[in-house]
Amino acid sequence: MPIITPHAARATAAVLATLALGAGVAACDSGDDSASAAPTASRSTGAPAQDASKDDSAGTPDTRSDAPGGQESKGGQGQHADGVNGPAEEAKPNGAHCRTSEIDFDFWAPHGGKPDMEQSKYQQSVTVRLTNHSERTCTLKGFPGVELVSDKGERWDLRRSSVRADPLTLKPGDDTARIKFTVLPTTDPDAKPFVPRDVVMTLPDETKQVTLPWEYGGAILDQSGATRPGTFVDPIGL
């Protein structure tokens, strides 16, 4: 067994310490390399992201704040067609609904035309004019009730069309709206005729009825029990 002198032991310890110090320096160098690599990679990918940010700040048709859908157009307000911001709700018409006592009813033939009841080929339009004779503004919206009464006392409550009902504001004096209904005349002796005598009308949100005597003669093809008759009523319009 070799004898280790104190001098040799000190020399061996010095060598081991030197080797340990070298290993520590190598480990520090390895950590520095990995830490410096991450910022380098970040910088290499950071430039394009910065350019994209500049492109966004310039704005596109879809993202500019002054374009529809832009950030400044979002929120609790809607944008009207005239570009003025306001509550995001449907515009309400002026005035309460028109009462029957405030409205005059009369048959009205635009441009002098009247429904041709002496033929069986074509549907005909019948128009009743509604005039606001009151001293206030009022609103009409929806379908009127229109009931035809025959010379035999038969009653035919007309079906509604698929036309959308829009509100109409009538100013006091001579502002007007229209009730329009379509009829299918018949002159066929083999068809079942409905010979009108009166037209009974009820305004939306009202219960009082107004009756006008039928002015146009002729007969309507009786389809009072049909699902899709050729005689029907539209919503109140202009």
C-alpha positions as CSV (number, residue, x, y, z in Angstrom):
1,M,0.0,0.0,0.0
2,P,1.5,3.3,-1.1
3,I,2.3,5.9,1.7
4,I,0.6,9.3,1.0
5,T,2.7,12.1,2.4
6,P,1.1,15.4,3.6
7,H,2.7,17.2,0.6
8,A,1.2,14.7,-1.8
9,A,-2.3,15.1,-0.2
10,R,-2.1,18.8,-0.5
11,A,-1.2,18.5,-4.2
12,T,-4.0,16.1,-4.9
13,A,-6.6,18.5,-3.2
14,A,-5.3,21.4,-5.2
15,V,-5.8,19.4,-8.5
16,L,-9.4,18.4,-7.5
17,A,-10.3,22.0,-6.6
18,T,-9.0,23.2,-10.0
19,L,-11.1,20.6,-11.8
20,A,-14.2,21.5,-9.8
21,L,-13.7,25.2,-10.6
22,G,-13.4,24.4,-14.3
23,A,-16.6,22.4,-14.2
24,G,-18.5,25.3,-12.5
25,V,-17.3,27.8,-15.2
26,A,-18.4,25.5,-17.9
27,A,-21.9,25.2,-16.3
28,C,-22.2,29.0,-16.1
29,D,-21.1,29.4,-19.7
30,S,-23.8,26.8,-20.8
31,G,-26.5,28.7,-18.9
32,D,-25.5,32.1,-20.4
33,D,-25.8,30.6,-23.9
34,S,-29.3,29.3,-23.3
35,A,-30.4,32.6,-21.7
36,S,-29.0,34.7,-24.5
37,A,-30.6,32.4,-27.1
38,A,-34.2,33.2,-26.0
39,P,-33.9,37.0,-26.4
40,T,-32.3,36.4,-29.8
41,A,-35.2,34.3,-31.0
42,S,-37.7,36.8,-29.5
43,R,-36.0,39.7,-31.4
44,S,-36.0,37.7,-34.6
45,T,-39.8,37.2,-34.4
46,G,-40.6,40.5,-32.8
47,A,-40.0,42.7,-35.9
48,P,-42.8,41.2,-38.0
49,A,-45.3,41.5,-35.1
50,Q,-44.4,45.1,-34.7
51,D,-45.0,45.7,-38.4
52,A,-48.4,44.0,-38.2
53,S,-49.3,46.3,-35.3
54,K,-48.4,49.3,-37.5
55,D,-50.6,47.9,-40.2
56,D,-53.5,47.6,-37.8
57,S,-53.1,51.1,-36.5
58,A,-53.4,52.3,-40.1
59,G,-56.9,50.8,-40.2
60,T,-58.8,48.6,-42.7
61,P,-62.3,49.1,-44.0
62,D,-63.5,46.6,-41.3
63,T,-61.4,47.8,-38.4
64,R,-61.2,51.6,-38.6
65,S,-63.1,53.2,-35.8
66,D,-65.1,55.3,-38.2
67,A,-66.3,52.3,-40.2
68,P,-69.3,50.2,-39.5
69,G,-68.4,47.5,-37.0
70,G,-65.3,49.5,-35.7
71,Q,-64.6,49.7,-32.1
72,E,-66.1,53.1,-31.6
73,S,-69.4,52.0,-33.1
74,K,-69.8,49.3,-30.5
75,G,-71.6,49.8,-27.2
76,G,-75.1,50.4,-26.0
77,Q,-76.1,52.7,-28.9
78,G,-77.1,51.9,-32.4
79,Q,-76.4,53.9,-35.6
80,H,-79.3,55.3,-37.5
81,A,-79.3,55.5,-41.3
82,D,-78.4,59.1,-41.2
83,G,-75.2,58.3,-39.2
84,V,-76.4,59.8,-36.0
85,N,-75.9,57.6,-33.0
86,G,-79.0,56.9,-30.8
87,P,-80.7,54.2,-28.8
88,A,-80.6,50.9,-30.5
89,E,-84.4,50.4,-30.8
90,E,-87.1,50.8,-33.4
91,A,-88.2,54.4,-33.9
92,K,-91.6,54.9,-32.3
93,P,-94.4,56.7,-34.2
94,N,-95.8,60.0,-32.8
95,G,-99.2,60.1,-31.1
96,A,-101.4,57.5,-29.6
97,H,-103.5,55.2,-31.8
98,C,-106.2,56.8,-33.8
99,R,-109.7,56.4,-32.4
100,T,-112.6,55.5,-34.7
101,S,-114.4,58.8,-33.8
102,E,-111.4,60.8,-35.1
103,I,-111.4,59.1,-38.6
104,D,-113.6,59.7,-41.6
105,F,-114.2,56.7,-43.9
106,D,-115.1,56.9,-47.6
107,F,-114.5,54.8,-50.7
108,W,-111.7,56.2,-52.8
109,A,-110.8,55.4,-56.4
110,P,-107.3,56.5,-57.3
111,H,-107.2,58.3,-60.6
112,G,-110.9,57.7,-61.1
113,G,-110.4,54.0,-61.4
114,K,-113.1,51.7,-59.9
115,P,-113.1,47.9,-59.5
116,D,-114.4,46.2,-62.5
117,M,-117.0,43.9,-61.2
118,E,-118.4,42.8,-64.6
119,Q,-115.6,40.3,-65.3
120,S,-114.3,37.1,-63.8
121,K,-110.6,37.0,-64.9
122,Y,-108.8,39.4,-62.7
123,Q,-108.8,40.4,-59.0
124,Q,-109.8,44.0,-58.3
125,S,-108.6,46.5,-55.6
126,V,-111.1,48.3,-53.4
127,T,-109.8,51.3,-51.4
128,V,-111.3,53.0,-48.4
129,R,-109.8,56.4,-47.5
130,L,-109.2,57.2,-43.8
131,T,-108.9,60.9,-43.0
132,N,-107.9,62.3,-39.6
133,H,-110.4,65.0,-38.9
134,S,-109.3,65.5,-35.2
135,E,-107.1,68.1,-33.7
136,R,-104.3,65.8,-32.7
137,T,-101.7,63.6,-34.3
138,C,-102.5,59.9,-34.1
139,T,-101.1,56.6,-35.3
140,L,-102.5,53.6,-37.3
141,K,-100.7,50.3,-37.4
142,G,-101.9,46.8,-38.3
143,F,-104.7,45.1,-40.1
144,P,-108.2,46.5,-40.0
145,G,-111.1,44.2,-39.6
146,V,-113.0,44.0,-42.9
147,E,-116.3,42.1,-43.1
148,L,-118.5,41.9,-46.1
149,V,-122.2,41.6,-45.6
150,S,-124.2,40.1,-48.5
151,D,-127.7,41.0,-49.7
152,K,-128.9,37.8,-48.0
153,G,-127.3,38.8,-44.7
154,E,-124.3,36.5,-45.0
155,R,-121.2,37.7,-43.4
156,W,-117.6,37.2,-44.7
157,D,-114.7,38.2,-42.4
158,L,-111.8,38.7,-44.9
159,R,-108.5,36.9,-44.3
160,R,-105.3,38.9,-44.0
161,S,-102.5,39.1,-46.6
162,S,-98.8,38.5,-45.8
163,V,-97.9,42.1,-46.3
164,R,-96.0,43.6,-43.3
165,A,-97.8,46.2,-41.2
166,D,-95.9,49.5,-40.7
167,P,-97.0,52.4,-38.4
168,L,-98.5,55.4,-40.1
169,T,-98.7,58.8,-38.3
170,L,-101.6,61.0,-39.3
171,K,-101.4,64.7,-38.6
172,P,-104.6,66.6,-37.7
173,G,-106.6,68.1,-40.5
174,D,-106.5,66.2,-43.7
175,D,-103.8,63.6,-43.4
176,T,-105.0,60.3,-44.9
177,A,-104.3,56.6,-44.9
178,R,-105.9,53.7,-46.8
179,I,-107.6,50.4,-46.2
180,K,-107.1,48.3,-49.3
181,F,-108.7,44.9,-49.9
182,T,-108.7,42.7,-53.0
183,V,-111.8,41.0,-54.4
184,L,-112.2,38.3,-57.0
185,P,-115.4,39.1,-59.0
186,T,-117.4,36.5,-60.8
187,T,-119.9,36.5,-63.6
188,D,-120.0,32.7,-63.9
189,P,-123.6,31.5,-63.6
190,D,-122.3,28.2,-62.3
191,A,-120.2,29.7,-59.5
192,K,-121.4,30.5,-56.0
193,P,-121.7,34.3,-55.9
194,F,-121.4,36.5,-52.8
195,V,-123.3,39.8,-53.6
196,P,-122.0,42.5,-51.3
197,R,-124.3,45.0,-49.7
198,D,-122.2,46.5,-46.9
199,V,-118.6,46.7,-45.9
200,V,-118.0,46.7,-42.1
201,M,-114.6,47.9,-40.9
202,T,-112.8,48.1,-37.5
203,L,-109.6,50.0,-36.9
204,P,-106.7,48.3,-35.1
205,D,-107.0,48.5,-31.3
206,E,-110.6,49.7,-31.7
207,T,-113.9,47.9,-31.2
208,K,-116.3,50.4,-32.7
209,Q,-117.3,49.5,-36.3
210,V,-118.0,51.7,-39.3
211,T,-120.3,50.5,-42.1
212,L,-120.2,51.7,-45.7
213,P,-122.7,50.6,-48.3
214,W,-121.1,48.7,-51.2
215,E,-120.9,51.1,-54.2
216,Y,-119.7,48.9,-57.1
217,G,-122.4,46.3,-57.8
218,G,-121.5,42.9,-59.2
219,A,-120.7,39.7,-57.2
220,I,-117.6,38.2,-55.6
221,L,-116.7,34.6,-56.0
222,D,-117.7,33.1,-52.6
223,Q,-114.5,31.6,-51.1
224,S,-115.4,32.5,-47.5
225,G,-114.3,29.0,-46.4
226,A,-111.1,28.8,-48.5
227,T,-107.6,28.7,-46.9
228,R,-106.2,31.0,-49.5
229,P,-109.0,32.9,-51.1
230,G,-108.7,35.4,-53.9
231,T,-110.4,38.0,-51.7
232,F,-108.4,39.3,-48.8
233,V,-107.3,42.5,-46.9
234,D,-103.9,44.3,-46.6
235,P,-102.7,46.2,-43.6
236,I,-103.5,49.9,-43.4
237,G,-101.1,51.8,-45.7
238,L,-100.7,54.9,-47.7
